Amino acid sequence: MNPPEDVVAFGHAVVGVLGSILIEELVGAYFVGSIALGDYVGGHSDIDVVAVCRRRLDEETKTALAERLVETTASCPARGLELTLYRAEVASSAAKEAGFEVNVNGGPRMTREVHLSSQAEPRFWYVLDRAIAHRRAITIFGPPAAEVFSDITRQVLLEVMGESMRWHREHEKATLYSVLNASRAWRFAVDDVLGSKLEGAAWARRRWWAPAVIDAALELRHGRPARLDADEVDRFLAYVEGALTRAASVRS
């Protein structure tokens, strides 16, 4: 599925900002997330972009880039922009840590966050995004993503998905994102498919004994009213965490 025209135009605007600061240091920029995986919902999804630069950036360059990107988020045609910039060494090495140079989130309906250091950030978001980049990214600028990003092993993905379940249970228990991320992770644990959240939800609701919790998350994902029961969500996340642990044990 090709991205909508307004998303493509915004992606090129982001590349323009990256190029204006990084110049020849910019290797490439790519859509990941729902755009790459085919479940982008206009008005409700984020625009997820990963980019790669040749070398480690100094603090002055990081700050200048983050400031310009934050300005750009105001014109984002979606809920917001989530952009992560990696140096080529990290992208190509199947690194197991967050390892980014700059991370900027913000937009019309998204809280603004800027991270210039990856040290304190949970690694699972970034490891998963790099795996998706290698397998499914849509190029905005640069060579094919599979030439820039190394694949991530199944064992590492099972490990970080387990970490994500624990994080959701502690920080974002009863949210649509926790349910949909869990659905995708469960499918990966069983079928070894790293697909979209909506595909994962369709797969999981046929297997979970109380599919209403998944249905509620899907309703919320499409902007329709629904209620998530925190206990039901936690039960689902705990089960998926166990499934990930079992899968990692079998494949080790």
Secondary structure as UniProt FT lines:
FT   HELIX           5..22
FT   HELIX           23..25
FT   STRAND          26..31
FT   HELIX           33..37
FT   TURN            42..44
FT   STRAND          47..53
FT   HELIX           59..73
FT   TURN            74..75
FT   STRAND          81..87
FT   HELIX           88..91
FT   TURN            92..94
FT   STRAND          102..107
FT   TURN            108..109
FT   STRAND          110..115
FT   TURN            119..120
FT   HELIX           124..136
FT   STRAND          138..141
FT   HELIX           145..148
FT   HELIX           154..171
FT   TURN            173..174
FT   HELIX           176..191
FT   HELIX           197..205
FT   TURN            206..207
FT   HELIX           212..221
FT   TURN            222..223
FT   HELIX           230..251
//
